[in-house]
Amino acid sequence: MTESSGSTEHLPGRSRRRFPGISSRAYEHPADRSALVALRRLSGFDTVFKALSGLLPERSLRLLFLSDSVRVDDAQFAHLYAMLRDACYVLDLEKVPPMYVTQDPRPNAMCIGLDEPIIVVTTGLVELLDEEEMRAVIGHEVGHALSGHAVYRTILLFLTGLAVKVAWIPLGNVAVMAIVTALREWFRKSELSADRAGLLVGQDLQASMRGLMKIAGGNHLHQMNVDAFLKQAEEYESSGDLRDSVLKILNVLPRSHPFTTVRAAELRRWAAGRDYQRIMDGHYPRREDDKETSVYESFRQSANHYSETVRTSKDPLMGLLRDLTDGAGDLGGRLRDRFTGRPGDGGGNGGGGKGPGPGGGATGSAGS
């Protein structure tokens, strides 16, 4: 099969497709992609971050993992090393990043580093996941490496620590936390991108779903159900009133990762869509064309994504935004209904035929 249409190779365990020359743009979430394209096109961007490398504790991190963790190679955790090389082969990442296993009962993995990415997985994660689930996670981290996320993740870790150190300085913590909050919002979208990369590597949606379920509920798959788990995401997105919408925002602000049910629902939607199928058919953006990528086009796609999210979301706040965009007449009534979760008592237009449904929420299909 020609490179333009992809190629199928016999990889460890079963036959899976690899993607020669694939650009990270193929799997990146629109919000993640637009930010990355803009940053890559900034003149002097690489120089600035290399200058920052002297301030960031990257060397210290490398020495720490080298001295106090187990390096994955042919002699240690050989099965993980085979998965790592496999993931790099599938995504055509020429240089295999160093990978370490560190003792920590909490299941976690990360990709950090400025000069070159380092992948770190915890013993809790290794013990929790089976081979195919772990393959998806390693593919997730290789996706971070291919996208260049490691640089921003390292900066996020540094700034989060800095915010604690300068908390006593008037307004110092506020300024740093404003940057941290913005970086976290971007990084949550980058996690959705990396989930897609993990699926491209594993090419087993059920394994990706199982891995997310285990991260949420532990090693009790016999007690869990994928459909019920995904129904939780739908209930989370659509239930409640405006007060719940505000609480959702407050709950997610300090997190670097989206909630696991939301990640699972997002990944299943992407896997069922045209973009994933086109990649699997061998039609995807190439790395060699990254420099010609239009910043405007990337931002347009990001804007379209958010517009579609508002249009289709069941979240009460998104429903209110739709009403405002559509020029809703009784704004006060609609605000009352969405904050209380119930329609008015018939005194205003908010309780009329064009108002919210019996639950006070917007009526529409599930969103992100």
N, C-alpha and C positions, 0 to 999 in steps of 0.2 A: 504494500500500500504506500502511496506517495506521502511525503511529509505534509503536503497541503491538506490532505484529508486525514491526518493523524496516523498513528501506527499502533498495532496491537502486539504486545510482547508477553511472553510467559514469565510472569513475575512470581515471587515466592507465594506459594499457596494456591494460586489460580491464575487464570489468564486475565490481564487487565490492560487497559489502554494507557499509553504514555503520550505526552504532549510536547514534542520537540519545539523549542524556541518560544514557548508560551509566555505571554506577558501577564504580569499580575493583574493588569486591567481586565483580564478575562473574567476573573472571579471577584473582584473588589466591589463592595457595596458602593452605590453611587455617592454617598456622602464621604466615605473614605477615599474613593478614587479622586473626587474633585479636589480634596485637600492635598492629596499626594501629588497630583499633577501640577497644581499651583506651586507647591514647595519645590518640586524638582526643576521647575522652569525659572525659579528665582536666581538671578545672577549672584554668584558668590555664596550660594546656600551651603555648598560643601565646605568652603573655607571657614565659614562662621562656626559650623558644628565641629570641625576639626580643632578650631581654637578652643571651643567649649570642652573638648575632651581632656584638656589639662585641668579643668575644674571638676569634672565628674569623676567619681570613684571607680572608673572602669578597670584600671589596672588592679585595684584592690579587690574587685569582684572576681576577676580572673584568677588571681592568686588564692582567693578564698575557696573557690570551687576546686581548684587544682589540689589544694592542701587538705580540704576537709570534706570532699565528696568523691564519688567514684566515677572516673572517666569511662564513658561507653566506648568500647572498641572490640576488636576480635577476641580479646582475652577476658573482658569484663562486660557482663550483660550483652553477650554476643547476639542474642535474639533481637534486642533493641537496636543494636548497631546495624543488623541486616535490614530492619524496618527503616532506619534513618537513611541508609544508602538507597533503599528502594524508593522512598519518598522523593529524594533528590533526583533519582533517575526518572521518575514519572513526571515531575515538574521541570525537568531539565535544568536543575541547579548544579552548576559545574563543580563548585567547591562545597564539600560536605562540611557543615558547621560542627565545631566541637559540641559534644553533648555530655551532660553529667547527671548522675542520679544522686540526690541529696536526701538525707534522713529527715523525714517530716511526715507524720501520720496524716496530715491534711492533703487530700488529693489536689495537686496543682501542677502546672507546667508554665514555663515562660521562655521568651526569646528576647535577650537583651544584648547590648553591645553597640559601640559606635564604629570602631574600625572594622570589626567583623562580628557577626552574630554568634551568640552562645545559647544553646538550648539546655534548659534545666528541667528535669522532671523529679517529682518527689516519690519516695518509696510508697506513700499512701496511694498514689495514682497507679504505680506499677502493680501493686497488690490488688487493686480494685478492678482493673480492666482485663478483659481477655485479649487475645492477639489481634483480632480485627478491630476491636474498639481502640486498642492502643495504636494501631496503624493509623486510624483516623486522627488521633490526637497528635501523633508525630507529624503527620501531614499538615495538620493545623499549624504547628510551630514552624515547619519548613515554609508554609505559606507566608507566615509573618516575615521570615528571613527574605524570601523572594520579593515581597512588597517593600522591604526597607523599614518595617515597623519597629525593628529592634532599637533603632536610633531614638525614636520618640518615646518608646517604652522606658528606655534608660533615663531620658530626661525627665519623664513623669515620676519615676522612682526618686530621682535626685530632688526634684522640686517638692515632692510630698514630704521628704525628710527635712528639706530646708524650711518648709512652712512651720514645722514643729520647733525648729531652732530659733526662728525669728518671731515666734508668737508673742514674745514680750515687747517687741518693738511696735510703737503706735503705727497703725496702718500697714506695717510691714507684712503681717500675716494675711491681711485682706488682699494686698496686691498679688502676693504669691498664689494664694488660693484661687484668685480669679483666673490665673493662667492654668492652674491645676484643674479647675472645673472644666475649662474649655478643652484641655487635653483629654480629660476623662470622657467627655462627650464624644470626641473624635475616636478615642480608643475603643469605646463600646461598639462603634460602627466597624472598626477594624477587626474586632472579634468575630463579627458576622462574616466579614470577608474571609478570615482564616478558617472558619467553620466550613465554608464552601471549598477552600483549598483542601481541607481534610477529606471532604467527600470526593473530590477529584482524585486524591491519592488512594483512598480505600475503595471507592466505587461500590460502596455497600451502605445504602441509606439506613438500613435497619441497625447496622453496627454503630453508626453515628448517633442514632436515636438512643440506643441502649447506653452508650457512653454518657450522654447528657443525663439520662434518667439515673444512672448510677451516681453521677456527681451530685445530683439533687437528693437522692434517697438511699444511697449506699448499695451494697452488694446483695440486694434482695429482689432480683428480677422476677422470681416466682410470685412475688407479692405486688408487682407493678404491671401496668398495661400501657402500651404506647398510645393507643387511641384516647384512653382516659387521661394520660399525661398531657397530650395535646389539647384536650378539652379544657384542662386547667388554664392553658394559655388563652384560649378564647374567652373563658369566663373572666380571667384577669383583665383582658383588654376591653370587655364590653360591660362589665357589671358596675354598679354603684352610680354615684352622681358626681357633680363637680368637686365636691370635697374629696372623694376618692381619687379623682384625677390629679388633684394637687398633691395628695399623699403619695401617689405613685411617683410623681416627679421628685418629691423630697426623698423618697426611699432610694431612688436610683442615682441621685446626684453624687454620693460618696463612693459609688462602685466603679471599678474599672471594667467590669464585665456586665453584659445584659443578664437578666434573670434567665435561668436555664430553660424554663418552659417557653419563654419568648424566643430563645435561640433555636429550640427544637422546631417551633412553628415556622420561624423564618427560613430555616434550612429546608424543611419539607416543601414550603412554597417555592423556593428557588429550584429545588430538584424536580418539581413538577412543571417548571416553566420552560420556555423556549431557549433561554440563554444556556442553561445546563445541557440541553439536548444538542445544541449547536456545537458546544465545546466537545461533547462526546463524539460527535460526527466529524471532528477535526477542523471545524471552522471557528477560529478564535484569533484575537489580536496577537501580534508577534512583538517580541522584545525589540527587534530591529526597527520597529516603527514608533517606539515610545517617544523619541525626540520630536516627532511630528505631531504628537497628540495636541489637540486644541484645548486650551484652558477653558475657553468659552463653552465649548461643547460639553466638557466634563461638568461645569457648573450648571449648564442647562439640564443635563440628565439628572443631576442631584436635585435641582429645583422641581423637575417633573416628578421625581420620586416622592418628595415631600408633599407635593400637590395631590398625588394619587393616594398617599397615606391619609391625608386629611379627608379626601373624598370618600374613601371606603371604610375608614375606621369606625368602630362601634363605641369608642371611648367618648364619654359625655363632653369632655372639653373639645375634642375634635368635632363633635356634632355642633357645639356652640359656634365654633369657628366657621363651619359650613353655613350656619344660619346667618351669621354676620356677613359672610361673603355674599350670600344670596339676598341680603337686604331684608332680614326678618323684621316684621312690623313691630310686634310687641316685645321689645328687647327686655324690659323689666320682668314681664311674665316669664319669658324663657329662662332668664337668669334664675328666677325664683324656683322654677320647676327643676332645673338641672342641679341646683344646689341642694334641694330637698329630696330629689329623686322621685317626685310625684307631680302630676299635673295640677294646675290651679283648680279652684272650685267653681269654674265656669264664668267668673267675672270678667275675664280678659280674653284677648285673642289667643293667649298661650294655651287655653284649654280648648280651642276650636279644632276644626278638622285638620288644619295643617300643622298642628302642634305636635310635640313628642308623643310617643306611644304610651301605653299604660304604665310602663316603668319609668317614664320621665326621660329616658335616654333617647339617643338618635336611632333611627331605624336605618340600617345599612348592612353591608356585608362585612366580614371580618377584615381587620387591617393589621398593620405591623405592631 
